[in-house]
Amino acid sequence: MAFQCFRAAKTADEERFALYRKTLDAEMKYATKSGVAVACKKEDRKDVTAEEESLLWEKGLLGGTTAESLLHTVCFTTGKCLV
């Protein structure tokens, strides 16, 4: 019984996110064809210096005052942690 419930929930989730997955796959393929992956090679990227980061905070691009700045902050700090 529990396995059937889990299977039904899994199938519902798969259907719910099918369009999202198809759209994401299409965007990734388009970006690859456009050369985005080539343009973002790790060897070509430079680390953000402490001065540059403080400037982003001062200008309000990073922070929590707006939804957009909060999103930028989350992406920026996640990137810092993963690199």
N, C-alpha and C positions, 0 to 999 in steps of 0.2 A: 504494500500500500504506500509506504513512504517513498519507495523508489519511483512509483508512478506519479506521485505528486511532484517530486523533484524533476522528473522528466518533462512533465507538463509545464512546469515553471521555466525550465530551460528552453523549451520550444517557444514559449510565449516571449521570452527575452530575445531569442534569435529573430523572431518575426518583428519585434518592436525596433530592433536596431539594424535590420537588414538594409533599409534605405540609407541610414547613416554610414554603414560600412561600404556600400556601393559608391556613395558620394565621395568618401574619403579615399577609396581606392582609385577612383577616376581622377581626383585632384592630385594624388601622388604620382600617377602615371603621367599626367599632363606636366607636372613640375619637373619630372625626370626628363621628359622629352624636351622641355624648354631649357634644360641645363642648370636648374637650380642646385641639384646635388653637386655638380661640377664646380659651381660658383662658391660653394660652402665647404670646401675641403678644409680639414682641420689644420693642415700645414699653412694655409693662407690666412687663417684667422689670427687676430691679435687679442691678447687679454685686455680687459678694461682696467685701466690704472685706477688707483685710489682717487686721484684728482678728477678723473673723468666720472667716476661713480658719484663723488660728492657733488659734481656739477649737475648730474641727473637729478639728485635729490633736491638741490637748490632750485632748479628750474621747475620742479613739480612734476617731472615725468615719472619719477618714482615716488611712492607714498601711498597714503590711504585716504586722500581727500575726495577723490572721485573714483567711480567704478573703473574707468580706463587706467588711471594711475595705479590702482590696486592690481589690476590685471598685469600691467607692465612690471610691477614689483614682484609679483608671484613668478612670472616667467623669468625675470632677470635672476632672482635668487635661486630658482630651481636650476637654471643654467650654470650658475656659479658652483652649485653643489655637485653637479654631475660632471663637470669638466675636470 
